[in-house]
Amino acid sequence: MLDVTVIENPEAAAASLDAMRARLLAELAEPMSATALAARVGLPRQKVNYHLRALERHGLVELVGERRKGNMTERLMRATAASYVISPLALASVQPDPDRHRDALSARWLLALAARLVRDVGALITGAARADRRLATFALDGEVRFASAAARAAFIEELTAGVGALIRKYHDAESEGGRGHRIMIAVHPSLKTGPGATAEPEQDAPGEIET
């Protein structure tokens, strides 16, 4: 079982978004038969088998074993991944295009960039798996608490200058054996956590400028 995989096919995405099928995917973190699943989710076994066939057809669950039970053979199914991410390719005609409106201070442009990241890395993972090759990636995740919006603006200015200098230092447009890499860095307010938390960002103090 993979830790996470990307769904690119529209029909597979639709299957995963069905409430009961999503529940079955969660239950199938460990191999289970349709009979056991039916008892777990409160559906008839035939109905569970119907959902399982749809999920299996789209590569979201897989057969991992069989066992005899009385005069019948039970199929043991398991989800193909612990978690799933739906690629913008599943909505190809309306997927975000970050090149359409470039605005470093726009949250929606950041969202379009993130969508492209999911799309591109998902496609790279699929291609690497087909070629049985490792995929060279790197990710850095951290959190910083700024004393003020002015400090945040200064941080972004230094970050932009520093990363720009690194790009100019290491970018080699003439290297025959070189391979292009995309760099994306994001800064956004942290979500509140804990009891009663909401997705609303903290507000800046009066007079501060949002960056």
C-alpha positions, 0 to 999 in steps of 0.5 A: 500500500502506498502512503499517498497517491494521486487520482487523475482520472475523472471517473476514478475521482467521482468514485472516490468522492462518493460518501460510502465508497470513501468510507470503504476506502478508509476501512480498507487500510487493512485487507477485508472481505465484503462480508466483514465490510458489510458488517462494519458499514451496515450495508448488504454484502451484495451492495458492498460488492457493487461498490468494491467492483467500482473501486477496483475498476478504477484502481482504488482497491486491489485483491490481496488474497483469497480464503475459503469460507464454507462452500465459498471463496472470499476475496480479501480487498485492500485500498491501494493507498492510505490517502488519495489526492485528486489531481486538477487533471480530473477537471482538465478543462477548468483546471487552474492556470497560474500563468494566466494571472501572475500575482505574488501577493494573491492567495488565489494565485498561490492556490493555482500554483499548489494545484499545478504542483499536485498535477505535475508531481502526480504525473511524475509519480505515475511516470516514475512508477511505470518506468520503475525509477526513483523520482528525485524531489525535495520538500521543506516545511516550516513555520514562523511567527512574525511580530508584525506585518512589516517583519513579514514583508521584510522576510519575504523581501529577503527570501525573494532576494536569497532564492533569486541569488541561488537560482542565478548561481546554479541555473545553467542553460547551456549544460547538455546533461542538465535537467530543469527543476521547478521551484515553488515557495509559499508563505501563508497564515497558519490555520488555527488548531484546537477546540473551536478553531476555524479556517479564518486567518488571524487579523493584522493589527490596525494600520498594518498592510497585508502582504 
